[in-house]
Amino acid sequence: MPRFVMVAMDGLRPDMVSPAATPHLAALAARGTRFANARSVFPSETRVATPSVVTGCRPGGHGMVANTLFDAAVAPDRLLRTKLLADVLAMARGGESPLERPTLAERLAAGGRSFALVSAGTQGAARLLHPAAERLGMFRWNVEDAEGDTAARMVARFGPTPPHAVPNIARNDHAARILLEHVLSDLRPDVALLWLSEPDVSFHWGGLRAAHAQDALRAADAALGRILAWREAQPDAAEIMVMVLSDHGHVTGRGKRSLEADLRRAGFRAGTGLSSEVDVVVAPAAAPGLWFRDPALAPQVAEWLAAQPWVAALLARDPAMLPDGMVLPLAVLGSGHRRSADLVVTFAGSEAADEWGLPGFAPFDAPDVPEGGGMHGGLHRAELATVLVAEGGPFRRAAVVQAPCDLTDIAPTLLHLLGLDHEGCEGRPLREALEEGADAPPAPERLTLPRGFALEAMRRADGGRLYPTALLRGA
């Protein structure tokens, strides 16, 4: 019976995969199927991407619209940070999950199959990947878990989780050990997912090619190597498919800002929660979100933003708040939802080489990331491009798929291969990975945006959804 092992390397740029830096992943991509035009969702942030992977829907469908967001109905006086389990549960408002679509685990359970998650990321991200674990009687473990029966059993067997560090190699290795020695060996789920927090952690705090970031990338690749060695030793190795993905890429942060402070200096009453002194709530990010007490203020703020040289495109949940032609609707990117910010700001980046020799840098707003650190969340080409490799079973050998895809196509593909229904997913089974004749290069598109910017995008040759590729300066 077919089964899957998924390995997520958080934040890995496809152009950083090489025989020297990631020998196991590079070899897997060479002998399996590599998706050359795989993309993230917008905003290209982890707790937006993770629900997209497991629901097969973009943010406008599943409802997790940013890593940091404002929801006056949940917490009117502060921002919600979805890396925190408490804030994820607050957004659920007494329910099991804030997600508005069923997850991969729920779909598998309905078909009599099983799912297990081992996460070296945050507790909030782990809950969003597998919110129904308790109800379904399935396995979910995260490096930050300190309470509950699962956490106690893992400590008893494998010892305490190593402390968080940069690079976060020890925690990732601990998680990989639990996957190999417990989940894959004892539980044998139909689908297992290992979420590694590297190289994302080290990219943020040090830069994309800092020595410790390269160490973290090699360690993540070595964990993949141990998983591949385990598979080769199994009697059913031919039926075990391995999929490696990243949730987003990274761009080098150059020109750190505080949009809240910028707005205050411009005379607007900005803050991080509504109060009598705040008219505009600002959530810092690579694509900051703004929520207005009074929508009538939106045109004035948007006009000021449009005059700033470091601002690129403006996006809106409801474009009717602003003059015609001033913003791109979030719905065009599949990101419009009632939780979405009234206005989302993107920063004007460059595709020129950064100090590491990698293409891409951009301004950013992230209080805890240093100047020169890696960032993601916007529409830069380096943020949107993702790794996606599949190998084993019916996946084509030594193939490079040209058709466009994104994170929402992963769950439908797994469900299709397991003979299960994927109705309700926005994504689709990636038949190009199974049938050479189904593949075709994408049809390019270009959306002209205000103030000399353009959105480069693509669709499948036979039409379908828009896949954003890059926000560019110039017509």
C-alpha positions in Angstrom: 0.0 0.0 0.0 1.4 3.4 -0.9 2.5 5.8 1.8 4.2 9.2 1.8 6.9 10.9 3.8 6.9 14.7 3.4 9.9 16.8 4.5 9.5 20.6 4.7 12.6 22.7 4.8 11.3 26.0 5.9 12.4 29.0 3.8 14.6 27.2 1.4 15.2 29.0 -1.9 15.3 26.7 -5.0 18.5 28.4 -6.2 20.3 27.3 -3.0 19.8 23.6 -3.8 23.1 22.1 -5.2 25.2 19.0 -5.0 27.6 20.9 -2.7 25.2 22.5 -0.3 22.4 19.9 -0.3 23.7 16.6 -1.8 20.8 14.4 -0.7 18.1 16.8 -2.0 20.0 17.5 -5.2 20.3 13.8 -5.9 16.6 13.2 -5.1 15.6 16.0 -7.5 17.8 14.5 -10.2 16.3 11.1 -10.0 12.7 12.1 -9.2 10.4 14.8 -10.3 11.3 18.5 -9.8 8.7 21.2 -10.2 10.6 24.1 -11.8 7.7 26.6 -11.5 6.5 25.8 -7.9 5.3 28.9 -6.0 4.2 30.0 -2.5 1.0 31.8 -1.7 0.6 35.5 -0.8 1.6 36.6 1.7 4.6 34.3 1.5 4.7 33.6 5.3 4.9 30.3 7.1 1.5 30.3 9.0 -0.2 31.3 5.8 1.7 28.7 3.8 1.2 25.8 6.2 -2.6 25.9 6.1 -2.4 26.2 2.3 -0.3 22.9 2.2 -2.8 20.9 4.3 -6.1 22.4 3.1 -5.3 22.7 -0.6 -6.7 26.2 -0.5 -5.2 29.7 -0.7 -5.5 32.1 2.2 -8.8 33.5 1.0 -10.2 30.0 1.4 -8.7 28.7 4.6 -8.7 32.1 6.4 -5.2 32.4 7.8 -4.1 35.5 6.1 -0.8 36.6 7.9 1.7 35.5 10.4 0.7 38.6 12.4 -2.7 40.1 12.1 -5.4 42.1 13.8 -8.9 40.8 14.5 -11.0 43.3 16.6 -13.5 40.5 17.4 -10.8 38.4 19.1 -8.3 40.9 20.5 -9.2 44.6 19.9 -6.3 45.9 21.9 -3.4 44.0 20.3 -2.0 42.1 17.3 -2.4 38.3 17.1 0.8 36.4 16.5 0.0 33.0 15.0 3.3 31.4 16.1 1.7 31.4 19.6 -0.7 28.5 20.3 -2.7 30.8 22.6 -3.4 33.2 19.7 -4.3 30.4 17.3 -6.8 29.1 19.8 -8.1 32.6 20.4 -8.8 32.9 16.7 -10.7 29.6 16.8 -13.1 31.2 19.3 -13.8 28.0 21.2 -13.7 25.8 18.2 -11.1 23.2 17.2 -9.4 25.4 14.6 -9.5 28.8 13.0 -9.2 27.2 9.6 -12.3 27.3 7.4 -11.5 24.2 5.3 -10.8 20.6 6.2 -7.2 19.6 6.5 -5.3 16.7 4.9 -5.5 14.7 8.1 -9.3 15.1 8.2 -9.6 14.0 4.6 -7.3 11.0 5.2 -9.3 10.0 8.2 -12.5 10.1 6.2 -10.9 7.6 3.8 -9.7 5.3 6.6 -6.1 6.6 6.3 -3.7 8.2 8.9 -1.5 11.2 9.2 1.3 12.1 11.6 3.1 15.4 12.2 6.5 16.0 13.7 7.3 19.7 13.8 10.5 21.6 14.7 8.7 24.9 14.1 6.4 26.9 16.4 3.5 25.5 18.4 1.1 27.7 16.4 2.3 26.4 13.1 2.1 22.8 14.3 -1.5 23.3 15.4 -2.4 24.8 12.0 -0.9 21.9 10.2 -2.8 19.3 12.3 -5.5 20.9 14.3 -7.7 17.8 14.6 -5.0 15.4 16.0 -6.7 14.7 19.3 -10.2 14.2 17.8 -8.8 11.9 15.1 -6.6 10.0 17.5 -3.5 10.8 15.3 0.0 11.9 16.2 1.2 15.5 16.5 4.4 16.5 18.2 6.1 19.9 18.3 9.5 20.9 19.7 7.8 23.5 21.9 5.3 21.0 23.4 5.7 20.8 27.2 2.3 19.4 28.3 0.2 16.5 27.4 0.6 12.8 27.1 2.4 12.9 23.7 5.0 15.3 25.0 5.5 13.2 28.1 6.0 10.0 26.1 8.5 11.6 23.8 10.5 13.0 26.7 10.5 9.6 28.4 11.8 7.8 25.3 14.0 10.4 23.5 14.9 12.8 26.3 14.2 16.5 26.7 14.0 18.7 23.6 17.2 20.7 23.0 16.8 24.5 23.6 16.1 26.8 20.7 19.4 28.1 19.2 20.7 29.7 16.0 21.4 27.6 14.1 18.6 25.4 15.3 20.3 22.1 14.3 19.9 20.2 17.6 16.1 20.7 17.7 15.7 19.7 14.0 17.8 16.6 14.6 15.7 15.7 17.6 12.6 16.0 15.5 14.0 13.9 12.7 14.9 11.2 15.3 11.3 11.1 16.6 10.1 10.8 13.0 12.5 8.0 12.2 12.4 6.0 15.4 8.8 6.4 16.4 6.5 7.7 13.7 7.9 5.8 10.7 9.0 2.7 12.6 6.1 2.3 15.1 3.1 4.2 13.8 3.6 3.7 10.1 1.1 6.4 9.0 -0.1 6.7 5.4 1.2 10.3 5.3 4.0 11.6 7.6 5.1 15.2 7.6 8.4 16.4 9.2 8.5 20.2 9.4 12.1 21.5 9.8 12.6 25.1 11.0 15.8 25.4 9.2 17.2 27.0 7.1 14.6 29.6 7.9 15.7 30.4 11.4 19.4 30.9 10.4 18.5 32.8 7.3 16.6 35.3 9.4 19.2 35.8 12.0 22.5 36.1 10.1 21.8 36.2 6.3 21.4 33.7 3.6 25.0 32.6 3.1 26.3 33.2 6.6 28.5 30.3 7.8 25.9 29.1 10.4 23.1 29.3 7.9 25.1 27.0 5.6 25.7 24.6 8.5 21.9 24.6 9.2 21.1 23.9 5.5 23.6 21.0 5.4 22.1 19.6 8.6 18.6 19.8 7.2 19.8 17.9 4.1 21.6 15.3 6.3 18.2 14.7 8.0 16.7 14.1 4.6 19.5 11.7 3.9 18.7 9.6 7.0 15.1 9.4 6.0 16.1 8.2 2.5 18.4 5.6 4.0 15.5 4.4 6.2 13.3 4.1 3.2 15.8 2.0 1.3 15.9 -0.5 4.2 12.1 -1.0 4.1 10.6 -4.1 2.5 8.0 -1.8 0.9 10.5 0.8 -0.2 9.1 0.9 -3.7 5.7 2.1 -2.4 7.1 4.8 -0.1 7.1 8.2 -1.9 9.1 11.1 -0.6 8.2 14.7 -1.2 10.4 17.6 -0.2 9.0 21.1 -0.1 9.7 24.6 1.1 6.9 27.0 2.1 8.5 30.1 0.7 11.9 31.5 -0.3 13.9 34.4 1.2 15.1 37.8 0.1 17.8 39.7 1.8 16.4 42.4 4.0 18.0 45.8 3.1 16.4 49.0 4.5 14.7 48.0 7.7 11.7 50.2 8.5 8.9 50.6 11.0 5.8 51.4 9.1 4.0 52.3 12.3 6.7 54.9 13.1 6.7 56.1 9.5 2.9 56.7 9.7 3.2 58.4 13.0 5.8 60.8 11.6 3.5 61.5 8.7 0.8 62.6 11.2 -1.4 59.5 11.3 -2.4 57.9 14.6 -0.9 54.4 14.1 -0.5 51.6 16.6 -0.7 47.9 17.2 -4.2 47.8 18.6 -7.3 50.0 18.6 -7.6 52.6 21.3 -8.8 56.1 21.6 -5.3 57.2 20.4 -5.1 54.8 17.4 -6.9 55.1 14.0 -4.7 52.7 12.0 -3.5 49.3 13.3 -0.2 48.2 11.7 1.0 44.6 11.6 4.8 44.6 10.8 5.9 42.2 8.1 7.6 42.0 4.7 4.1 43.0 3.5 2.6 44.9 6.4 -1.1 45.0 6.9 -3.2 48.1 7.9 -6.6 48.1 9.5 -8.6 51.3 9.7 -11.0 52.4 12.5 -12.8 54.5 9.8 -12.5 53.4 6.2 -12.8 57.0 5.2 -9.1 57.4 6.3 -7.9 54.8 3.8 -7.5 57.0 0.7 -5.5 59.6 2.6 -3.1 56.9 4.0 -2.9 55.2 0.6 -2.0 58.5 -1.1 0.8 59.1 1.3 2.1 55.6 0.9 2.0 55.9 -2.9 4.3 58.9 -2.6 7.1 57.0 -0.8 9.9 55.6 -2.9 10.2 52.4 -0.8 6.6 51.4 -1.4 5.7 49.2 -4.3 2.1 47.9 -5.0 -0.8 48.5 -2.6 -3.3 45.7 -2.2 -6.8 45.9 -0.7 -9.4 43.6 0.8 -12.1 45.8 -0.5 -10.8 48.0 -3.4 -14.0 50.1 -3.2 -12.4 51.8 -0.2 -10.0 53.6 -2.5 -10.1 55.5 -5.8 -10.3 53.3 -9.0 -7.0 51.9 -10.2 -5.0 52.7 -7.0 -4.8 49.2 -5.6 -4.7 45.5 -6.6 -7.5 43.5 -5.0 -6.2 40.8 -2.7 -8.8 38.5 -4.3 -6.7 38.4 -7.5 -4.0 36.6 -5.5 -6.5 34.3 -3.8 -5.8 36.2 -0.5 -9.0 38.2 0.1 -10.8 37.1 3.3 -12.8 38.9 6.0 -9.7 38.6 8.3 -7.5 40.3 5.7 -6.1 43.7 6.3 -7.9 46.6 4.8 -4.7 47.6 3.0 -1.5 45.6 2.4 1.7 47.3 1.6 4.5 45.8 -0.5 8.0 47.1 -0.5 10.0 48.1 -3.6 12.8 45.5 -3.9 15.4 44.7 -6.5 16.4 41.6 -8.4 20.1 42.7 -8.4 22.6 40.6 -6.5 22.8 41.0 -2.7 25.9 41.0 -0.6 25.8 37.2 -0.7 25.8 37.1 -4.5 22.2 35.9 -4.6 19.6 37.8 -6.6 17.2 39.9 -4.6 16.9 42.3 -1.7 14.1 44.5 -0.4 13.1 46.7 2.5 11.2 45.1 5.4 9.4 45.8 8.6 10.3 43.1 11.2 11.4 44.3 14.7 13.3 41.1 15.5 15.1 40.6 12.2 18.4 42.4 11.8 19.5 44.5 8.8 20.8 42.0 6.2 18.8 39.1 7.5 16.6 37.0 5.3 13.0 38.0 4.9 9.9 36.7 3.3 6.2 37.5 3.0 6.1 39.8 -0.1 5.9 39.3 -3.8 9.6 39.3 -4.7 10.6 36.5 -7.0 12.9 35.1 -4.4 10.2 35.0 -1.8 7.6 33.3 -4.0 9.8 30.6 -5.6 9.6 27.3 -3.6 11.2 23.9 -3.6 9.0 21.0 -4.6 10.4 17.5 -5.4 8.7 14.2 -5.4 10.2 10.8 -5.9 9.2 7.1 -5.8 6.0 5.2 -6.7 4.4 6.5 -9.9 6.3 9.8 -10.0 8.3 10.3 -13.1 12.0 9.6 -13.0 14.5 12.3 -13.9 11.7 14.7 -14.8 11.4 18.5 -14.6 7.8 19.6 -14.6 7.3 23.0 -16.3 3.6 23.5 -15.5 3.0 26.0 -12.8 1.9 24.9 -9.3 1.8 26.1 -5.8 1.4 24.8 -2.2 -2.3 24.2 -2.6 -1.6 21.5 -5.2 0.2 19.2 -2.8 -2.7 17.8 -0.8 -4.8 17.1 -3.8 -1.9 15.2 -5.4 -1.4 13.0 -2.3 -5.2 12.4 -2.0 -5.4 11.5 -5.7 -2.5 9.0 -5.4 -4.3 7.4 -2.4 -7.5 7.1 -4.3 -9.3 9.7 -2.1 -11.5 12.6 -2.9 -10.1 16.1 -3.1 -13.3 17.9 -3.8 -13.3 21.4 -2.2 -9.6 21.9 -2.6 -8.7 24.9 -4.7 -5.5 23.1 -5.9 -5.4 20.2 -8.3 -3.6 16.8 -8.6 -0.3 17.4 -10.3 -0.8 14.9 -13.2 2.2 16.3 -15.0 4.4 14.6 -12.4 2.8 11.3 -13.3 2.3 11.6 -17.1 4.8 13.3 -19.3 2.2 14.2 -21.9 0.2 16.2 -19.3 3.0 18.7 -18.9 3.3 22.0 -20.8 5.2 25.3 -20.2 3.1 28.0 -18.4 1.4 30.8 -20.2 3.0 34.0 -19.0 0.9 37.0 -17.9 1.7 40.5 -16.8 -0.6 42.7 -14.8 0.2 46.4 -15.1 -0.1 48.1 -11.7 -0.1 51.8 -10.6 3.1 53.9 -10.4 5.2 51.9 -12.8 5.0 48.5 -11.2 3.9 45.2 -12.8 3.0 41.7 -11.5 4.6 38.9 -13.5 2.5 35.8 -13.3 1.6 32.6 -15.1 -1.2 30.2 -15.8 -1.3 26.6 -17.0 -1.2 26.3 -20.7 -4.9 25.4 -20.7 -5.9 28.2 -18.3 -6.9 28.0 -14.7 -5.7 30.0 -11.7 -3.2 32.8 -11.7 0.2 32.0 -10.2 2.1 35.2 -9.1 5.8 35.0 -9.9 7.3 38.5 -9.2 6.5 42.1 -8.5 8.6 44.2 -10.8 9.4 47.8 -11.3 8.7 49.0 -14.8 6.0 48.5 -17.4 
